[in-house]
């Protein structure tokens, strides 16, 4: 009886890493760093600004949470824009 019968076989598509240049690595580092800053600093600013101005934690967290997920929804577009900006 075959031991692998009935099992799901996972195939991982991977790219070869022997053709990575330092230019690609540096560009991906800067794009990911900029994307992380874009996704975190505006919601933190909203949260801290509302908390300092109003003292209302619920409103601040709700608006910051909403902004964070809006930015997450646009993350692929932002990443593409940053990649195009750094490719020039």
N, C-alpha and C positions, 0 to 999 in steps of 0.2 A: 504494500500500500504506500502511496506517495505521501510523504510528510507535508509537502507544500500544497497539497490539494485543499481547496476551499479557503486558502489564505489570500488576502489582498496583497498584491505586490506593489510596493511604492517605488516610483521612479523619480529621482530628483534631477531636474535639469540644472546643470551647472556649467558655468563658463570656464574656459581654461584660464588659469591665473599666471601662466608663463609669459603672456604678452601685456601685462600691466606695466605701464610706464610711470615714472615718478610724476609726470604731469597729470595723468589721470588720477592718481592717488591724492595729490595736492588739491586738485579741483573738487574731488568728491569730499575731501575733508572740509573745505571751505563751504561747499553747498550744504552739507549736513549741519555744520556749525551755525550758519546763517539761518537755516530752516528751524533749528532748535530755538534760537533766540527769537525768531518771529513768532513761533508758536507759544512761547512762554512769557515773554516780557509784556506784551499788551494786556493779557488777562491779569497778570500780577499787578500791573499799573492800575487797571480798573478796580480790582479788589482793594488795593491799598488806598487809592484815591477816594473811593466811596466810603470806606471804613473810616478814614481820617476826617472826611468832610461831614458825613452824616452820622457816623457811628453805628450804621445799620449793617450788621454782618450778613443778614439774609439777602438783602438786595445786592450787596457787593458780590457775594458768592454766586448768586443766580446769574447776574450779568457776566461775571468773569467765566463761569462755566459755559454759558451760552456762546460767548465770544470764542472760547477755546475750541468748542466743537465746530463752530463755523470755520475757523481757521484750519482745523483738521480736515474738514470737507474740501477745502481749497488747497490742501497741502501739495497735491500732485501738480497743480497749475503753478503754485509758488515755486516748487522745486524745478519745474521746467523753465520758468522765467530766470531763476538764479543760474541754472546751468547754461542757458543761452547768454546771460550777461557775462559769465566768467569765460565763455568760449571765445569771446572777441579778443 
